[in-house]
Amino acid sequence: MKQALIAAALLSLVAGASAQTVLKIGYATSKESHYGVGATVFCDEIEKGTAGRYKCQQFPNSALGGEREQIEAVQLGTQDLTNTSTGPLGNFLPDVKIFDIPFLFRDYDHARHTMDGPIGQDVLKKLQTKGLVGLAWTENGFRHMTNSKRAIVHPSDAAGLKLRTMENKVHMEGYKSFGLLPTPMPFPELFTALQQGTVDGQENPIPVILSSKFSQVQKHLSLTGHVYSPAVLLMSPAVWNKLSDADKSVFTEAAKKAGAAQRKKVNDDEASGIAQLKKEGMQVVEKVDGEGFRKAVAPAYANFAKEFGADKIAAIQAVK
Ligand code: EAX
C-alpha cells in the first residue's frame, strides 16, 4: 500500500515535471522576417523563463489565416498567440484606430515613444475589455507604396491607382485623399492579386516588401512613409488567465524583449532593404513629395478630429 502510494506520488512528480504546454503562435510573414524574429525571441524567453513548462509552435506565412482571422481565433481561444499588425485591430477595439492616421507620426522615435508611453500603454491594456491580452507593442514599420504602373513622386501620380489596403477604414479614408482607389483585402490574398493585376499596387513597410518578395510582382517602390504601422503581440485570455503571477511576468518580459528585437530587425531592413530591392529590379523613388501628400490628407484630419478628438490627436503629435 505504502509502496503504491510512493510510486503514485513519484509518477505524478515526473508527470508534473514534464508537463509541457505548447502554444500556437501565428503571423503573416516568414520566420526570417521581423515578425519571425520577434516571435522567436518571445518563444525562447518563455521556454527559458518557465524551465520548459511552456514552449511554442510557430505558424509563419499566414498559415493560420489572415490577421483578422487570427485575432478572432485568439479572442475565441482556438489560437493562443498572434504577432499581428494593427491593420484590422481597430475593428475589435476602436481606440487603436487613432494610430492609423496618415502622417501622424514624424519618425520611428516618435512612434515608438508614443506606443511605449502612457498613450500606447493605455490602449494596450484596453484590449483586455475585448477579450484580448496585449502583451506588448511590437512593430511593422512605416508603410511605403509599390505598384506596377508608374513611379509615384506626387499625389497626382498616385491618383487613379487601384491599391490594396488592409481592412482599415482610417487608411482607406486617408488614401482616398491621395486619389488612390483603396481595395481592402486580407494579406494572404495579396501576392496573387498583384501577380494577376487584380490591383495595381499595395503599401507595406520595407520588412514586409522584402520578406514577401513583392519585387517579383511590383516594379515601382516609392518611399512615401505615409503611415506608421504598429504591431502587437496578442495572447488569448484562455491561456493568460491560467498563468501564475510569476509566469505572467515571464510572458510580459518576454514580449517586451520580442518587441525590441522586432524593432531592431525593422531598423536593419530599413537600412539595407532599399539596396536589396533595387538589386531585385525595383525602381525606387527615394525623394517623394512628402509635403504634397501631407497637404492632400490635411482635409481628412477634420473627420479624424471628429472621430477621435482633436485633443487626442494633438496629444500624440506633442509626444517628444
Ligand atoms: O502585418 O496586411 C498587411 O499589409 C500587413 O502589413 C502585413 O500582413 C504584415
Residues whose N, C-alpha, C, O or C-beta is under 5 A from the ligand:
A	BS01	EAX	A28 T84 S85 M166 F187 E203 N204
